[in-house]
């Protein structure tokens, strides 16, 4: 028995089981912890059982297979251990976000062939050398396996220490508290149907009038609407705040700052309303329990631990197993929502089936004592397609985008039918919207659905071409809860409408700025050239004193821009807004500095207030449109470390044309920047 269960038979199973069921899932979780509603502890026990099971099976096979088969098997297991580590860390294919949209697998055929060849070659080579070199190669493999184990253990220790250090606040989540409790007098109901594109709505109106225009009498469809941001992680905060993450800060810091400045959140926090937001917890500043009554302390409960752990291992396999099998393990991260508990003070789960069951069972009651605001985030026509036109869960082959879209509209109408029965429909303000549009309907997903029923107004279904932007959505929602929203006329937007697109490549997130300069449904968005970076650590801002950075066609200033700059126009770059900020990492520190700014101006004069590292450094007035170099001296004591932040405050910045004109430029232009240099004084 000792011979059968020697270290030679135990180590292969330990190596592969640890790599696949301990290191890989922990690495996967901690690398994306902000995206998961559950904790690592919720699945840790099951992961340990999976690892123990894999270890036992591999060890038994190693011990009881015929000698030659055992040698080949152990060599193959070692090869798989090393290749899994390499696959998950060095050969990762960037498929984009797992948002439910089908992936073009054929586009990666070359990578599949290359990666598959590496796996096959490694397994074949290990088996060949194990027989050819015997004990010598076995010792090499066992030593390498031990090194891999130690490396992974050290890495996990570092990951866990960092993860623990980041936790500074108690757990909070969005619960289902008062989800269906409405007011007998005043209700503002927002139904956000994920990824419902305005182009899709136009198609449905033509093909299914009974299910759309006839069903939604009293509503107006605002088809000339430009959204705020895509995808949902940034779209929902934008709807609530009107801001995206322009500062180089964490997503959590962005939520905190934008929610604090939002007029909607400020009004909800007055205590005059019974407000609830039912969405993914991570998309909301959960410290704002003063604004939303369904923010609960603690963490969501897991309804089925084995199922959750199994689903999570599917995500791990998607990354760590040979890439040719990726399509077998492809999944939608929203699938994790089904494992949230529905008992007690349950967390809200993005599950239209659960929501529909509650509506159909008569859960809606007029029991709230204050004016109500309810924000419901529903799946809508978001892929993968799981619901038919009756909002019933069906196999994928029995539905499609159109059927699921019709099902989501039926669900909203069924909800509204309940409010009609309660006699509270007429005085309710109801907004049916999407967080963003969807490719290929819209090029950058900039055209979301927006339909509004104003309180106290009754009319046949209408279509409006009023130009709107989600930038005004916080003010629109604030007016709605205050009982002042009677039309959209006050919120129409002339000129360019801004839209932000989040992209992630190699785990670095960028937010690209676009504008739409005409009717939303027929106008292609234009990139302004402005890119905001979520992760400052991925951007090189190193600067050597005396170096001139350029804002013209050379565009060497781009890495130092934080906010307040428009697109590069070839000869210069305009500042946009009343504040423009740059950030530098100095290679050397000097007690006092001189900043040289080369620029022209917009208008007869521009006052420039210069702030350095949040301290006022001085002011000057520019009075010529020609490029001129202005010098600002920075006294000692302001710059004490290697980070240098320069903020230009421009109180005279102005729009170049009437912002109510359809062809106007809505930017607030101040300085036409050409160059900047920082020298020792």
N, C-alpha and C positions, 0 to 999 in steps of 0.2 A: 504493500500500500504506500510505503514511503517513496518507492520509486515511481509509482503512478502519480503521486501528488507532490512531486518535487518542485523546486522553484522553476524548473524548466517548463513545467505544465501550468503553474499558477500565474507566471508573469505575463504570458500573452493575453489571457483573459482580463487580468488587472489593467493592462495597458489600454486595450480597446474599450473596455467598459468605462474606465475613468475618462477617457477622451470623449466618448460619445454621450455618456449619460451624466457626467459630472462637470467636466471642464466646458464642453460645448454649450450645454444649456445655461450654465451660470454666466459664461461669457456673453451669450446671446441676450440674456435677460439684462445684465448690468449695462450692456452697450446701448440698450433701448429702454431702460427702466421707466423713463417718463411716458412711454407709449402704452404701458400695461396698467390695467386697473387692479390687478392682483399682485400680491407680494411674492417674493422668491420663496418665503417660508410656506406659502400655500401649496407649492408643488414640490418642495424639497424632499419630503418623505417619499413621495411616489418616484421621484428621480432616483433616490437611493435604492428603492426596491427594483426599479428597472436595471440599475447598474449591477445590483446583486444577482438578479436573474441572468443577465448577460454573462457576468463573470462565471456563474455556476455552469451554464450550458457550455461555454467555451472550454472551461477547465475539464469538465467531464469528457468532452469530445477529445481534448488533447490527451487525456489519461487513458481512454479506453479504445480509441481508434487503433487499428493495426500500426505497428511501428513506422513504416514508411508513410502511411497516410497521415499519421500524427505529425511527422516531421514537416510534410508539405502543408498541412493545415496550420501549424503554428507559424510557419514562415509567412503564409498568406495573411494570418491575423496581424502579425507585426506590420506587414506592408500596409494593411488597411488602417492600422492605427496611425502610422506616419502620414499616409496620404489623406486621411480625414482631417488631420491637423493642418496639413498644407492646403487642402481644398477650402477649408473654412476660413483661412487667414491670408493665403497668398493667391489663390485661384478664384476668388469670389467674382461672380459676374453681377454687374449692376443692372438688375432688371427694373429698377425703379421701386416706388412705394407699392406695397401689397395692398392696393386700394380696391380690389375686386375686378379691375379691368383685365381682360385677357392679354396675355403677353405674346409677342411675336417670337415664338420659340425658334422658328426657322432662321431668324436673323442671327442666331447664336450657334448655328450648326458647326462652324469652324472651331469655335471654342469647345463644343462638346467633343468633337473628334480629337482635338489636342489633349483635353483633360482625360478623356477615356483611354487614350493611348498611354498616358502617363500612369494611370491606375493599372492597366494591364501589364505594362512593362515592369512596374515596380513589383507586382505580385509574382510575375514570371521570373524576374531576376532574383528575388529573395528565395524562391523555391529552388532555383538552379544552384545558387551559391550555398544554400543550406545543405544540399546533397553533395556539392562539389568540395566545399571547404569544411563541412561538418562542424566539429566542435569549435573551430577557430571562428567561423562566421556566426555560430550560435552565441559565442561570448560577445562578439561585436554587437549583435542585435540586442542582446539582453542589456548590455551597457547603454546602448542608444535608447532603449525603452526606459531605462531608469532615468537617464538624463531628461527625456521628454516628460516623464512623470514629475520630476523635481521642477522643471521649467513651468509646467502647468500649475503646480501647487503654489509656486512663488507668485505667478501671474494672478491666480485667483485670490491670493492673500492681499496683493496690492489692490485689485479691483474691489474686494470687499471692504478694505479699510477706507478707500476713497468713497465708496458708496455710503458707508456708515457716516463718514464725516460730513457729507452733504445734507444730511437730515437735520433740519433746524426747527421744523414745525410739526405739530401733531397731525396725524392723518385726518383728512376730510374727504367727503365724497358727496355727489349729488344723489339724494334719495328720491323716492316716489311720494314723499310726504305731500299731501294736499294736491296730488296730481290732477284729480278730477273734481276738486272742490271749487265751485264757481260762485260768483256774486249774483244776487237777485236783481241788481241794478246796473252795475258797470263792469264790463269784462273786455279786456284786450287779449285776443287769442292769436298767437303766432304759430303757424304750422310750417316748419322748415323741412321741405322734402329734398333730401340730399341728391345733388347732381341732376336736378330737373332743369334741363336747358329750355330757354324760350323758343328755340327753333322746334324742339320736340312738341311744345305746347301748340305751336302753330299747325303742325302736322295733325295732332289729335283733334283740334277744332274742326279741321276739314273732314277727317275720316269718321269721327265719332261725336257729332254735335249733341246727341242725346246725353252722352256721358260727360260732356264738358260744358258747353255754353248753356244748355238747357238746365243742367244740374246746378250750375253756379250763377243763377240769376242773382242780382244785387251786387255782383262783383264787377270790377273793372280790371282788365288785364293791361298792364303797362309794359308793352312789348319793347319800348325804346329805353330799356334799363341796362346800365352797366354795373356789374357787381363790384366788389371791393378787392377780393383776393381769392386765390386758390392755392392749395386745396383746403379741405375742411378745417384743418388745424389752424390755419390763419383766417379762413373765411368767417367762421363764427365769431371770433373776437373782433374782427373788423365790423361786422354787423352791429355788435353791441357797443363799439367804441369809436368807429370811424378811423382807426389808426392801424398801421402795420408796424412791424419791428424794424424801424429805421435806425435805431441806435444799436450799437454792437454790444448786445447784452444777451443773457439767457432768455429762453422763451418764458420762464416763470417771471423774470423781472419785467419782461414786456407786458405780460398779462397784468401784473400788479400796477404798473405805471399807467397803462392805457385805461384800465377799469377805473382808476382813481380820477382820471381826467374826463371820463365820459359823462356828458350831461344826463344821459339816461340812468346810469348807475347812481349818480349823485341824487337824482330825484327819487329813485327807488329806495335809497337809503334813508329817506326822511321818515319812514315808518308809516306813511299814509296808505300803503298798498299791501296787499297779500300777493307777493310775487314768487314765482317758482320757475326755475329754468331746468328743463329735462333734456339733458344732452350727455355727451361723454365728459366725465369729470375733468379730464386733463385740459379741456378747451376753455376752462373758466377759472378766474381767480377765486379759489375756494376760501380765501380769507374774508370774502364779502358776504358773510352771513347777516350783515346789517341790511343788505339789499335783497337777498334771496332766502326765503324761509325754508328751503329744502336742502340746505347745506348741512350735512350731518357730521358729527365727530366720529372718528374711528375709520374703519376701512370696510369696503364691501365684503359680504360673506360669499363663500364659494358654495354652490349647490351640489357640485359633483366633482370632487377632487381628481378622481382617476381620469375622467373625461377631459378636464382642463389640462392635466399633465400630459395626456396622450396627444391632445391638440398642440400643445407647446412643443412636444418632441417632433411633431410634423413640421413645425417651423424650423427646428434645429436641423432636421434631415434635409430640408430645402437648401440649407447653406453648406452642410458638412458632408453630405454624400455626393457621389459623382454627379457633376452638373447635368449629365445627360438624363438623369432621373428627376430633375427639378420639377418638371411638369406633373410628375406623379405626386409631389408633395406640395405643389402650389396651393395657396390658401388666401383667404381674405382675413385680415387681422380683426375685422369686426366679428368673426366667428367666435372669438373669445367671450363676447357679450352673453352668449346663451348659457354660460356657466355661472352667472350671477344669481344669487339666491333671491327668491320671490317671497320670502317669509320675513316677518318682523319689519323693521325699518329698512326695507330693501333698497339697494342701489338701483338707479334707473338704468335699464339696459336698452340698447338701440335695437329693438326687436318689434317690428310692426305687428307680428302675430300676437304677441302678448298685449300690446296696446289695443289692437282690434278686439280681442276677447273681453277686455275690460269695458270698452265702449258698448259692445253688443250685450253685455250682461247688466247694463244700466248703472255703471259706476259713477256717472256724472250726476252731481247733486248741487243745488244752489244753497250751500251752507256757509260760504265765506262771509265775514262781517265787514270786510273792507273792499274797495275796488280791486279787482283781480287782474294780474298780468301773468299769463302762462305762455312759456316759450317751449314748444314741443319739437324736438329734433327727431325726425322719422327717417326711415331708410329711403323712402321714395323710390325712384327708378334706378337707384345705385346698383351696379353689378356687385356680386353675381346675382343673376335673376332667379328668384325663388318663389315669387308670388304671381298669381294670375290676376285677371281684371276684377275679380271679386275679393281680392286681398286674401286669398287662400293659399297656403303653402303647397306647392306642387313640384314635381321633378323639373329639372332645368329644361329638359326637352319640350315641356308643355307650356313654356312661357317665353317671353322676350322683353325687351325694354319697353315697348308700347303697352303690353298687357300689364306689366308691373306698374307703369306710370298710371294707367287707368285704375288699377287697384288702390294705389296710394290716394288718388283723388276721391275714390269711393269711400275710403276710410275717413277722410276729412269730412265728406258730406254726411256720412253716418253719424259722426260726432255732432255736426251742426244740427242734424235732425233731432238729436237728444235735447239740444238747447232750444229748439223750436217747441218741443213738447213741454219744456220747463217754462216757456214764455219769456226767455231772456235773449233770444236770438236777435230781435230787431234792434235793441240798444247796444249790441256788442260790436266792437271793431274787430274785424277778422282779417288777418294778413296771411296769405298763402304764398310762400316764397321758397327759393332754393338758396343754398349757400354759395353755389357757383354753377356755371354751365358745365358742358361736357363735350370733350372732343369725341367724334369729329364734327359735331353740330357747330361748335364755335372753336375758332383756331386756338385761343388761349383760355377757353372756358370762361369768357368774360360776360356771357349773356344768361344770367339766371332768370328763372320764372319769378314774376312778381304780380300777384293779384290782391286787390284790396276791396273789402266791404266796409263802408263807413257807417258808423252808428246812426240809426234813425233814417237811413236812406234806402229806398226800394226802387229798383229799375231793372229792365232786362240786362243781360250780360253785355258789357261794353268793352271796346278795345280803344286804348289811348296811345298816342304817339308822343306824349309829354316826355321830354328827355330827363331821365332821372339817374342818380348815381347812389350807390350804397354808402358813399361818403356822408350823405345826409341821413342815413338810416337811424342813428341814435336820436337825432332831433325828431324824426318822424315818429319813432316809438315813444319818445317822451311826450310829444303832443297827443298821441293816442291815449296814453294812460291818464293824461290830464283832462281828457275829454274835449280836446281842441282840434282834433284832426277831422276836418270836413272835406278836404280836397288835397291834391298834390301840387297845386299851382305854386305854392310858396317854396317848393323844394326842387323845382325844375332847374336844370343845370345847363348853362350855355357854354360853348367852346369845348375844350378838351376835357375828357373825363378820365381820371387816373384809375389804373388797375394793377394789382401786384401778383406776380406768379412766383411761387416757391419752387425751387428745384434743388434736388439733392444729388450730389455726385461724390462717391467715395466718402460718404458720411459727412460731407461738408455742405451746409445748407446756405443757399443764396436766394435772395428775394429780388427779382427783376421787375423794374417799373415799366409799364406800358401806358399809352394813352389811346383813347378812342375819340376820333375827331369828327364823327358824323353819326348817322342813325345806327343804333347798336347792332341790328340784325344784318346789316349789309356792309358795315365798315370794318376793315381789318385793323386790329390793334397795332400800334407802332411802338417799338422799343425806344425809350428815351436815352438809353445808354447808362442809366443809373442803376447800380446794383448794390443792394445792402447785404451785408454778410452777417449771419447770425453768430458765427463762431470767430471771435477775434483771434484766437490762437492759430487759425489757419491762414492769417493774412500777414504778409511781411511788411512791417512798417519801419524797419530799420532805416535810420537816416544819419548821414555824415554831415556835420556842420559845414556850411559853405556850399553845399550842393543846391543847384537850382532845379526845382521841379516845375514841369510845364503843364499848362491846361489847354494847349493848342493841339495840333495834330499829333504831336509827340506823346501826349497824354500820360506822361510819367507821374502826374499827381494822383492818378486814380486810386492807388493803394492807400493813400493817406486820407481820402475823403470819408467822412462818417455820415453826414447828413447836410441837407440844404444846398445841394448842387444839382443842376440840371444836366442834360446830355451835353457831350462835347460837340461843339459846332464847327470844329476845324481850326478856326483862328483863336478861339477862346471858349470858356465854359461859364455860363451864367450862374450866379448864385440864385437860388429859388426859395423865397420866404424871407422872413425877417432875421433868421439866424442861419449861419453856415459854420460847420465844425470840421476840423481836421485833427488828426492824431498822429504823433510821431514817437518812435523809440530811438532815443539818441545813443550814439556809440560812445560819446563822451559828454560830460556835464560841465557847463561853464556857469560861473556865478551870475553873470549878466549877459544878455543876448540882444541882437538886433534882428528884427524880422523885416524883410524887404518884400512888399506886395506889389506886383505889377498888374494893373487892371485899368479898364475904362469904367464908365458908369452908365446907368439908365436914368434919364431925367436930368434936370439942370444941376442937381447936386446930390450927393449921397454922404450922409454922416456915417462913419465907421467907428464903432466902439469895439475895442479889442480886449478880449478876456483870455488870460493864459492860466491854465490849471485852476479854473474857477475863481481867479482873482482878476480884478479890473486892472488892465495894464495902461490904458490910455485911449484917446480918441483923436480922430482927424476928419476933415471934410474934403472930399474929392469933388472937383467942379469942372472936370473936362472929360469929354467922351473918348479922347485919345488915350492910348495906353501910357500910363505914367507909373513910375516906381515910387512908392511911399514907404517911409521907414518908421518903424515903431520900436522904441527901445524898451526892453524888458529888464527892470531893475533886479538886482540880486535878491535872493530870498524867495522868489516866486517859483523858480525851477530848482527843485532840490533833489529830484531823482531823474531817472532816465526817460520817464514818460513826459511828453509835452503835448498838451491839448490846447488848440487855438480855436476860439469861438469868435466869429465876426457877427456883431449885432448891427442890423441895418434897418433903422426905423423908417427910412425914406423909400424902402423897396416898394415897387408898385407894379400893377399889371400893365402890359403894353397896349391894351385895348379895352374897350367896354366889355366887361365879363358877361353881359347879358346878350351880346351878339353871338350868333351861331358860329362865326369864323374867328372868334377872339382867342387870345392866348391867356389862359387863366393863371399862369405863373406870376409870382411876385418877384420881379427882376430887380437886382441891385447893382452888383458888380460883374463886369465881363472879365473874369480872371484869366490872366495869361501866364503869370509866373509867380513863384514864391521861393524865397531862400531864407535860411536862418544862419546867422553868423555869430561868432564871439564878438562882444562889444569892444 
